[in-house]
Every structure is written in structure tokens, then in C-alpha cells.
Amino acid sequence: MAAAIVDFESFYNDHCSVKKLGPWAYANHPEFDNYLVTVFAKNKDGTLIDFIGHPSEFDWKLIDGRRWLAHNAPFEGALYDALV
């Protein structure tokens, strides 16, 4: 199975943090801001997907059906679920 490396960066403070709220509640908090994602993978033709930018600007279809490699998979998954 093809893989994709995915890493989100997001806002946090004393009231809105994954440590305090857990991944799902954090990603759905009114102050939450998912402002940056890095995605790295290979396309079927061997070219690279090397994206750094706002999550809304990435074509998520490029990595449909791939296994995600992430530092903190529950966190990354919750942020993605909140995005879509």
C-alpha cells in the first residue's frame, strides 16, 4: 500500500489545546485554527507530492486510500476529520 506523510500545525492556547481537550474536542473547538499541513508522497507516475500550505489548498484526492504516516496519528486524523 502506498503511503503519505502528513503533518498538521495548528493554533493552541490555555483554553484550546489537544492536551486539555483531546483530539476530537480540540479540532472542533471554536478557537481552533488548522493553519498548516505538510504532505509528502509519491504519485503513481513516480513524481513527488511535496506540499506545504493551508489545508484547504491541498487536493486531498491525491492521497485517497493511502496509509498515513504521522507523528501522532490520532491527532492528525482528528484534524483531518474536522477539515472535511
TIDRENMAR-299492 format. One record per residue (C-alpha): x, y, z; residue in three letters; chain. Coordinates in nm, 4 decimals, decimal comma. Layout:
% residues N
xx	yy	zz	r	c
X	Y	Z	ala	A
...
% end
This chain:
% residues 84
xx	yy	zz	r	c
0,0000	0,0000	0,0000	met	A
0,1276	0,3459	-0,0910	ala	A
0,1900	0,5825	0,1974	ala	A
0,1733	0,9565	0,2571	ala	A
0,3466	1,1562	0,5268	ile	A
0,1040	1,4075	0,6789	val	A
0,1774	1,6653	0,9495	asp	A
-0,0616	1,9394	1,0637	phe	A
0,0290	2,2531	1,2568	glu	A
-0,2472	2,4272	1,4480	ser	A
-0,3216	2,7046	1,6949	phe	A
-0,3413	2,6322	2,0654	tyr	A
-0,3676	2,8285	2,3899	asn	A
-0,4677	2,7662	2,7530	asp	A
-0,8346	2,7116	2,6578	his	A
-0,7925	2,5365	2,3243	cys	A
-0,5323	2,2594	2,3327	ser	A
-0,5201	1,8922	2,2417	val	A
-0,3636	1,8165	2,5812	lys	A
-0,6573	1,9696	2,7665	lys	A
-0,9442	1,8683	2,5364	leu	A
-0,8328	1,5553	2,3494	gly	A
-0,8026	1,5373	1,9694	pro	A
-1,1712	1,5491	1,8689	trp	A
-1,2822	1,8290	2,1041	ala	A
-0,9697	2,0310	2,0228	tyr	A
-1,0269	2,0036	1,6460	ala	A
-1,3897	2,1136	1,6927	asn	A
-1,3253	2,3982	1,9402	his	A
-1,4416	2,7459	1,8229	pro	A
-1,0882	2,8894	1,8645	glu	A
-0,9237	2,6045	1,6727	phe	A
-0,7235	2,7006	1,3630	asp	A
-0,5671	2,4321	1,1468	asn	A
-0,3329	2,6674	0,9603	tyr	A
-0,0650	2,4485	0,8001	leu	A
-0,0178	2,0995	0,6593	val	A
0,2815	1,9243	0,5113	thr	A
0,2131	1,6305	0,2792	val	A
0,4837	1,4196	0,1182	phe	A
0,4191	1,1185	-0,1040	ala	A
0,4859	0,9708	-0,4473	lys	A
0,2329	0,9792	-0,7298	asn	A
0,1727	0,6618	-0,9319	lys	A
0,3975	0,8018	-1,2075	asp	A
0,6846	0,8460	-0,9594	gly	A
0,6625	1,2247	-0,9309	thr	A
0,6564	1,3703	-0,5825	leu	A
0,3737	1,5281	-0,3907	ile	A
0,5562	1,7823	-0,1761	asp	A
0,3024	2,0271	-0,0330	phe	A
0,3351	2,2826	0,2450	ile	A
0,0471	2,5242	0,2905	gly	A
-0,3028	2,5771	0,4221	his	A
-0,5009	2,2503	0,4430	pro	A
-0,7847	2,3986	0,2343	ser	A
-0,5410	2,4474	-0,0556	glu	A
-0,4341	2,0814	-0,0784	phe	A
-0,6070	1,8386	-0,3155	asp	A
-0,6801	1,5593	-0,0668	trp	A
-0,7839	1,3273	-0,3514	lys	A
-0,4124	1,2934	-0,4307	leu	A
-0,3684	1,0715	-0,1249	ile	A
-0,7056	0,8931	-0,1128	asp	A
-0,6727	0,5345	0,0055	gly	A
-0,3149	0,5711	0,1257	arg	A
-0,1785	0,4757	0,4621	arg	A
-0,0829	0,7877	0,6535	trp	A
0,2473	0,8090	0,8331	leu	A
0,2171	1,0658	1,1091	ala	A
0,3951	1,1502	1,4318	his	A
0,0655	1,1430	1,6227	asn	A
-0,1938	0,9576	1,4142	ala	A
-0,4994	1,0206	1,6423	pro	A
-0,4222	1,3942	1,6371	phe	A
-0,3635	1,4127	1,2607	glu	A
-0,6775	1,2039	1,1954	gly	A
-0,8942	1,4269	1,4156	ala	A
-0,7670	1,7391	1,2421	leu	A
-0,8367	1,5884	0,9004	tyr	A
-1,1874	1,4769	1,0074	asp	A
-1,2638	1,8310	1,1289	ala	A
-1,1363	1,9668	0,7976	leu	A
-1,3677	1,7544	0,5856	val	A
% end
